[in-house]
Structure formats: C-alpha cells, structure tokens
Amino acid sequence: MTAEQKANLAGVVSVDSAIMHSTPCFVGTRVSVQTLLDCIEEGDTLDSFLKDFSTVKREQAIQFLELAKQQLIECASS
C-alpha cells in the first residue's frame, strides 16, 4: 500500500480502542467496514446500506470500496 493510499484510508477508516474495541469503522461513525462488506455479500445494494447506516457518507463507502479494489487487484497481479 502506497503512502497516498494509506493517507486516503486514514480519511475513511478509523481504528480506535475506545470505539467498537478497535474494530475498523468509518471515520466519525460506529459502523464497521465489515458491515458494508457483509451487506454486499448478502446481495444488498450500496444505497440500501447507506439507508440503513445513515451516518456513513456515500463518499466514504465508495472510497473504501475503491481502496479495497485497488488492493485486491495489486495482490492478484503480484
């Protein structure tokens, strides 16, 4: 992961021992990123997730998914 990607991730995901026992959450929320992945895995849409977890901003979710996509592509390519 590049320094730029790490900086982008830090603006989207927070890990704080005082919030959800250090579970990675979207910045400014108590919504874990795992919740988004679970919703997608279950066949839910991004809009459905955002409706159910209104504290997460669309831009945060999209940026997280883009970063995850980049990491998977890099991993598969190496």
DSSP file with accessible surface (Angstrom, degrees, kcal/mol):
  #  RESIDUE AA STRUCTURE BP1 BP2  ACC     N-H-->O    O-->H-N    N-H-->O    O-->H-N    TCO  KAPPA ALPHA  PHI   PSI    X-CA   Y-CA   Z-CA
    1    1 A M              0   0   88      0, 0.0     2,-0.0     0, 0.0    70,-0.0   0.000 360.0 360.0 360.0 130.7    0.0    0.0    0.0
    2    2 A T     >  -     0   0   72      1,-0.1     4,-2.5     4,-0.0     5,-0.2  -0.294 360.0-109.6 -76.3 164.7    1.4    3.4   -1.0
    3    3 A A  H  > S+     0   0   85      1,-0.2     4,-2.4     2,-0.2     5,-0.2   0.888 121.3  52.8 -61.0 -37.7    1.7    6.3    1.3
    4    4 A E  H  > S+     0   0  144      2,-0.2     4,-2.5     1,-0.2    -1,-0.2   0.919 108.9  48.4 -65.1 -42.1   -1.1    8.0   -0.7
    5    5 A Q  H  > S+     0   0   15      2,-0.2     4,-2.7     1,-0.2    -2,-0.2   0.901 111.0  51.1 -64.8 -40.5   -3.4    5.0   -0.3
    6    6 A K  H  X S+     0   0  128     -4,-2.5     4,-2.4     2,-0.2    -1,-0.2   0.908 110.7  48.7 -62.1 -42.2   -2.6    4.9    3.5
    7    7 A A  H  X S+     0   0   64     -4,-2.4     4,-1.1     2,-0.2    -2,-0.2   0.914 112.1  48.5 -64.2 -42.2   -3.5    8.6    3.8
    8    8 A N  H  < S+     0   0   57     -4,-2.5     3,-0.4     1,-0.2     4,-0.4   0.911 111.5  50.1 -63.1 -41.9   -6.7    8.1    1.8
    9    9 A L  H >X S+     0   0   49     -4,-2.7     4,-3.5     1,-0.2     3,-1.8   0.905 104.8  57.4 -63.4 -40.7   -7.6    5.1    4.0
   10   10 A A  H 3< S+     0   0   70     -4,-2.4    -1,-0.2     1,-0.3    -2,-0.2   0.797 103.8  54.2 -62.9 -25.2   -7.0    7.1    7.2
   11   11 A G  T 3< S+     0   0   51     -4,-1.1    -1,-0.3    -3,-0.4    -2,-0.2   0.591 120.2  31.5 -81.7  -8.8   -9.5    9.6    6.0
   12   12 A V  T <4 S+     0   0    0     -3,-1.8    15,-2.5    -4,-0.4     2,-0.4   0.734 117.9  45.2-114.9 -39.9  -12.1    6.9    5.6
   13   13 A V  E  <  -A   26   0A  20     -4,-3.5     2,-0.4    13,-0.3    -1,-0.3  -0.924  60.1-167.4-119.2 136.5  -11.4    4.2    8.2
   14   14 A S  E     -A   25   0A  43     11,-3.5    11,-2.7    -2,-0.4     2,-0.5  -0.953   7.8-164.9-122.2 140.2  -10.6    4.7   11.9
   15   15 A V        +     0   0   92     -2,-0.4     2,-0.4     9,-0.2     5,-0.1  -0.977  23.2 161.0-123.6 113.7   -9.3    2.2   14.4
   16   16 A D  B >   -C   19   0B  66      3,-0.5     3,-2.0    -2,-0.5     6,-1.5  -0.992  40.0-143.4-139.3 124.9   -9.7    3.4   18.0
   17   17 A S  T 3  S+     0   0   94     -2,-0.4     4,-0.4     1,-0.3    -1,-0.1   0.767 104.6  56.4 -61.1 -21.7   -9.6    1.3   21.1
   18   18 A A  T 3  S+     0   0   80      3,-0.1     2,-0.5     1,-0.1    -1,-0.3   0.563 102.1  63.9 -85.6  -8.4  -12.4    3.5   22.6
   19   19 A I  B X  S-C   16   0B  50     -3,-2.0     3,-1.1     1,-0.1    -3,-0.5  -0.965 127.0 -26.5-121.9 116.0  -14.7    2.8   19.7
   20   20 A M  G >  S-     0   0   64     -2,-0.5     3,-1.6     1,-0.2    -1,-0.1   0.810 111.0 -70.3  54.5  35.6  -16.0   -0.7   19.0
   21   21 A H  G 3  S-     0   0  175     -4,-0.4    -1,-0.2     1,-0.3    -4,-0.2   0.884  96.4 -51.2  52.7  43.7  -13.0   -2.3   20.6
   22   22 A S  G <  S+     0   0   52     -6,-1.5    -1,-0.3    -3,-1.1    -2,-0.2   0.630  92.8 154.0  70.6  15.9  -10.6   -1.3   17.8
   23   23 A T    <   -     0   0   54     -3,-1.6    -7,-0.4    -4,-0.5    -1,-0.2  -0.585  57.2-102.6 -70.3 132.4  -12.8   -2.6   15.0
   24   24 A P        +     0   0   55      0, 0.0     9,-2.0     0, 0.0    10,-0.5  -0.416  54.2 175.9 -60.3 122.4  -12.1   -0.7   11.8
   25   25 A C  E     -AB  14  32A   3    -11,-2.7   -11,-3.5     7,-0.3     7,-0.3  -0.880  39.2 -89.8-125.9 159.0  -15.0    1.8   11.4
   26   26 A F  E >   -A   13   0A   0      5,-2.6     3,-2.0    -2,-0.3     5,-0.3  -0.487  62.1 -91.6 -65.9 136.1  -15.9    4.5    9.0
   27   27 A V  T 3  S+     0   0   55    -15,-2.5    -1,-0.1     1,-0.3     3,-0.1  -0.223 111.4  15.1 -53.0 133.0  -14.5    7.8   10.3
   28   28 A G  T 3  S+     0   0   81      1,-0.3    -1,-0.3    -3,-0.1     2,-0.3   0.545 117.6  80.2  80.6   7.2  -16.9    9.7   12.5
   29   29 A T  S <  S-     0   0   14     -3,-2.0    -1,-0.3     2,-0.1   -15,-0.1  -0.815  75.2-131.7-133.3 176.5  -19.2    6.6   13.0
   30   30 A R  S    S+     0   0  152     -2,-0.3     2,-0.6    -3,-0.1    -3,-0.1  -0.039  72.1 116.8-113.9  25.9  -19.6    3.4   14.9
   31   31 A V        -     0   0   16     -5,-0.3    -5,-2.6    22,-0.1    -2,-0.1  -0.854  61.8-136.2 -99.4 119.3  -20.3    1.5   11.7
   32   32 A S  B >>  -B   25   0A  13     -2,-0.6     4,-0.9    -7,-0.3     3,-0.7  -0.419  11.9-129.9 -74.3 149.3  -17.7   -1.1   11.0
   33   33 A V  H 3> S+     0   0   16     -9,-2.0     4,-2.0     1,-0.2     3,-0.3   0.816 109.1  66.7 -66.3 -26.6  -16.4   -1.5    7.4
   34   34 A Q  H 3> S+     0   0   98    -10,-0.5     4,-3.0     1,-0.2    -1,-0.2   0.858  92.3  61.2 -61.6 -32.6  -17.1   -5.2    7.9
   35   35 A T  H <> S+     0   0   35     -3,-0.7     4,-2.4     2,-0.2    -1,-0.2   0.917 104.0  48.1 -61.5 -42.5  -20.8   -4.3    8.0
   36   36 A L  H  X S+     0   0    0     -4,-0.9     4,-2.4    -3,-0.3     5,-0.2   0.944 112.9  47.8 -62.1 -46.7  -20.6   -2.8    4.5
   37   37 A L  H  X S+     0   0   65     -4,-2.0     4,-2.6     1,-0.2    -2,-0.2   0.911 111.5  50.6 -62.9 -39.7  -18.8   -5.9    3.2
   38   38 A D  H  X S+     0   0   56     -4,-3.0     4,-2.0     2,-0.2    -1,-0.2   0.909 109.5  50.9 -63.9 -41.6  -21.4   -8.2    4.8
   39   39 A C  H  <>S+     0   0   13     -4,-2.4     5,-2.6    -5,-0.2     4,-0.3   0.925 111.9  46.7 -62.3 -44.0  -24.2   -6.3    3.3
   40   40 A I  H ><5S+     0   0   74     -4,-2.4     3,-1.7     1,-0.2    -2,-0.2   0.925 110.2  53.3 -64.2 -42.7  -22.7   -6.5   -0.2
   41   41 A E  H 3<5S+     0   0  160     -4,-2.6    -1,-0.2     1,-0.3    -2,-0.2   0.866 106.2  53.8 -60.4 -34.9  -22.0  -10.2    0.3
   42   42 A E  T 3<5S-     0   0  144     -4,-2.0    -1,-0.3    -5,-0.2    -2,-0.2   0.503 125.4-103.3 -78.7  -3.9  -25.7  -10.7    1.2
   43   43 A G  T < 5S+     0   0   62     -3,-1.7    -3,-0.2    -4,-0.3    -2,-0.1   0.525  72.1 144.9  96.0   5.7  -26.7   -9.0   -2.0
   44   44 A D      < -     0   0   60     -5,-2.6    -1,-0.3    -6,-0.2     2,-0.2  -0.403  46.7-119.7 -72.5 155.7  -27.7   -5.6   -0.6
   45   45 A T     >  -     0   0   88      1,-0.1     4,-2.3    -2,-0.1     5,-0.2  -0.492  20.7-112.6 -89.1 164.5  -27.0   -2.5   -2.7
   46   46 A L  H  > S+     0   0   39      1,-0.2     4,-2.8     2,-0.2     5,-0.2   0.912 119.8  55.0 -61.6 -40.9  -24.8    0.4   -1.6
   47   47 A D  H  > S+     0   0   95      1,-0.2     4,-2.1     2,-0.2    -1,-0.2   0.896 106.8  50.2 -60.4 -39.9  -28.0    2.5   -1.4
   48   48 A S  H  > S+     0   0   38      2,-0.2     4,-2.3     1,-0.2    -1,-0.2   0.929 111.1  48.7 -64.1 -44.5  -29.6    0.0    0.9
   49   49 A F  H  X S+     0   0    0     -4,-2.3     4,-2.2     1,-0.2    -2,-0.2   0.942 112.0  48.7 -58.9 -48.0  -26.5    0.0    3.2
   50   50 A L  H  < S+     0   0   23     -4,-2.8    -1,-0.2     1,-0.2    -2,-0.2   0.848 110.0  52.1 -64.9 -32.9  -26.4    3.8    3.2
   51   51 A K  H  < S+     0   0  173     -4,-2.1     3,-0.5    -5,-0.2    -1,-0.2   0.916 114.2  42.7 -66.6 -42.4  -30.1    4.0    4.1
   52   52 A D  H  < S+     0   0   98     -4,-2.3     2,-0.3     1,-0.3    -2,-0.2   0.772 124.0  36.6 -75.3 -27.0  -29.7    1.6    7.0
   53   53 A F    ><  +     0   0   62     -4,-2.2     3,-2.0    -5,-0.2    -1,-0.3  -0.630  69.8 170.0-126.5  72.0  -26.4    3.3    8.2
   54   54 A S  T 3   +     0   0  103     -3,-0.5    -1,-0.1    -2,-0.3    -4,-0.1   0.609  67.8  70.9 -67.1 -12.6  -27.1    6.9    7.6
   55   55 A T  T 3  S+     0   0   85     -3,-0.1     2,-0.5     2,-0.1    -1,-0.3   0.696  83.5  84.0 -76.8 -17.0  -24.0    8.1    9.5
   56   56 A V  S <  S-     0   0    6     -3,-2.0     2,-0.3    -6,-0.2    -3,-0.1  -0.747  80.1-136.0 -86.1 129.3  -21.8    6.7    6.7
   57   57 A K     >  -     0   0  132     -2,-0.5     4,-2.0     1,-0.1     3,-0.5  -0.600  14.6-123.7 -83.8 145.9  -21.4    9.1    3.8
   58   58 A R  H  > S+     0   0  102     -2,-0.3     4,-2.8     1,-0.2     5,-0.3   0.900 112.9  55.8 -53.0 -43.1  -21.7    7.8    0.3
   59   59 A E  H  > S+     0   0  132      1,-0.2     4,-2.5     2,-0.2    -1,-0.2   0.874 106.0  51.5 -61.2 -37.5  -18.2    9.2   -0.5
   60   60 A Q  H  > S+     0   0   20     -3,-0.5     4,-2.6     2,-0.2    -1,-0.2   0.940 111.7  45.8 -63.8 -47.8  -16.7    7.2    2.5
   61   61 A A  H  X S+     0   0    0     -4,-2.0     4,-2.5     2,-0.2    -2,-0.2   0.926 115.0  46.7 -63.2 -44.8  -18.2    4.0    1.3
   62   62 A I  H  X S+     0   0   72     -4,-2.8     4,-2.7     2,-0.2    -1,-0.2   0.926 112.4  49.7 -64.9 -43.3  -17.2    4.4   -2.3
   63   63 A Q  H  X S+     0   0   73     -4,-2.5     4,-2.5    -5,-0.3    -1,-0.2   0.920 111.0  50.2 -63.7 -40.6  -13.7    5.5   -1.3
   64   64 A F  H  X S+     0   0   23     -4,-2.6     4,-2.6     2,-0.2    -2,-0.2   0.945 112.0  47.3 -60.7 -46.8  -13.3    2.4    0.9
   65   65 A L  H  X S+     0   0   48     -4,-2.5     4,-2.6     1,-0.2    -2,-0.2   0.893 111.4  51.3 -63.9 -38.3  -14.5    0.1   -1.8
   66   66 A E  H  X S+     0   0   83     -4,-2.7     4,-2.5     2,-0.2    -1,-0.2   0.919 111.3  47.2 -64.2 -43.7  -12.2    1.7   -4.3
   67   67 A L  H  X S+     0   0   10     -4,-2.5     4,-2.2     2,-0.2    -2,-0.2   0.912 112.7  49.2 -64.9 -41.2   -9.2    1.3   -2.0
   68   68 A A  H  X S+     0   0   32     -4,-2.6     4,-2.4    -5,-0.2    -2,-0.2   0.923 110.6  51.1 -63.4 -41.2  -10.2   -2.3   -1.3
   69   69 A K  H  X S+     0   0  101     -4,-2.6     4,-2.6     1,-0.2     5,-0.2   0.934 109.0  50.8 -61.2 -46.4  -10.5   -2.9   -5.1
   70   70 A Q  H  X S+     0   0   73     -4,-2.5     4,-2.6     1,-0.2    -1,-0.2   0.912 110.6  49.5 -58.9 -42.3   -7.0   -1.5   -5.7
   71   71 A Q  H  X S+     0   0   61     -4,-2.2     4,-2.6     2,-0.2    -1,-0.2   0.913 111.0  48.6 -65.0 -42.2   -5.5   -3.7   -3.0
   72   72 A L  H  X S+     0   0  124     -4,-2.4     4,-2.6     2,-0.2    -1,-0.2   0.910 112.2  48.6 -65.0 -41.3   -7.1   -6.8   -4.4
   73   73 A I  H  X S+     0   0   97     -4,-2.6     4,-1.9     2,-0.2    -2,-0.2   0.930 113.0  47.9 -64.6 -43.9   -6.0   -6.0   -8.0
   74   74 A E  H  X S+     0   0   87     -4,-2.6     4,-0.9    -5,-0.2    -2,-0.2   0.921 113.1  48.4 -61.5 -43.0   -2.4   -5.4   -6.8
   75   75 A C  H >< S+     0   0   92     -4,-2.6     3,-0.6     1,-0.2    -2,-0.2   0.921 113.1  46.6 -65.6 -43.4   -2.4   -8.6   -4.7
   76   76 A A  H 3< S+     0   0   87     -4,-2.6    -1,-0.2     1,-0.2    -2,-0.2   0.803 111.1  53.7 -69.5 -27.1   -3.7  -10.7   -7.6
   77   77 A S  H 3<        0   0   98     -4,-1.9    -1,-0.2    -5,-0.2    -2,-0.2   0.638 360.0 360.0 -83.0 -14.9   -1.3   -9.1  -10.0
   78   78 A S    <<        0   0  133     -4,-0.9    -3,-0.0    -3,-0.6    -4,-0.0  -0.398 360.0 360.0-100.7 360.0    1.8   -9.9   -8.0
